[in-house]
Amino acid sequence: MTQQDVTNGPNKFDLMASLFDGKIVWFTVEGMGKVKITVHGVNIDDASRERWLIEGYVFANGNQFYCHYDSRRRKGWLEDSEITSHDVKLSSE
């Protein structure tokens, strides 16, 4: 299993807007840069209502990702994702 750290991302409101309204949001992935994503599933990770299990797609190529994300700290990690530096380049165009 590969893991990539998320060093910045959307606040809770934008995260939910991505889920319900299809808003595009950005995750900053350590060592790569900003990646444009859309969210298609969110589950609560704990009782804090600030930690989430997110499923979504990389906007540039449609690759699916899974993320553990803390919307208060705006940090987390991607699991088993297929996000590459090429996706970061496509997201910035």
Order of alpha helices (4+ residues) and beta strands (2+ residues): beta-alpha-beta-beta-beta-beta-beta-alpha
